[in-house]
């Protein structure tokens, strides 16, 4: 199964706008979704491991490998292309 990692933070307006769309549509497209809040220790550690520099960031993984990475308010649209 494809995995979608969504990186967000409480101060990120684009994240707040994009998350409800991704949360609804990604499972319909066959993605297992994981949400990481960069305001938490777990989210910050995962963000550092994945080299997250801007938010929102969406990473698509298949069989443990990153296949796509997109940043910004158009990230969801980009990973679907």
N, C-alpha and C positions, 0 to 999 in steps of 0.2 A: 504494500500500500504506500502511496505517496504521502509524505508528511509535510505540512505547512507550519513553519515557525513564524509567529507574528511578534515583533518587538515593538513595544510601546512605552510611554511614560505619561504620568499624570499631567504634565505641563504641555503635552503635545496635542494641539487642536486637530491636526490632520489625522492623528492616530484615533482620536475619539470619533471622528467622522467616518473613518475607514473601517474600524473594527466591527461595527454591527453588520456591515455588508459582507465582510470576509467571514464572520462567524456564521452567517446564514448560508452563503453561497458555496463556501469551500467544501463542506461535507457533502453537499449535493453533487459536487464534481469529483468526489472520491478521495478527498484529502482528509487525513487525520490531522486535526488542528491542535497546536500547542501555543499558548499565549504566554509571553514573557514580559513582565512589568519591570522596566529598568530601574524603578524606584525601590525594588526589593533586592536583597542580597542574592537570591537565586537568579533573578533576572539579570542583574549586573554581571554576575559570574558567567552566565551563559552568553550574554552580550559580548563580554571580553573574549571568550573562547571563539565566538563567531566573527570577531573583528567588526562589531557594529559601531558605526561612526555617526549615523544620522537616523532620524526616526520620521515616520514609521519605516521599518524594514521588514520585508517578507522574504523568507528563504524557503525554497522547495528542495526537499531531500527525497531521493529514491535509493533504496538499498544502502543507506548510510552515507551516500555521496550527495554533495550539493549540486543540483542541476540548474537552479536559477536563483538569482538574488536581485531584488528590486527595492528601491528606496523612494520615499516620497508619497504624495497623495495619489499618484497614479500607479503605485506598486501593484495593486491587485490586477489592474488591467494588463500591465506588463507581463506578469507571470503567466497569464492565460494565453499569451500569444505564442 
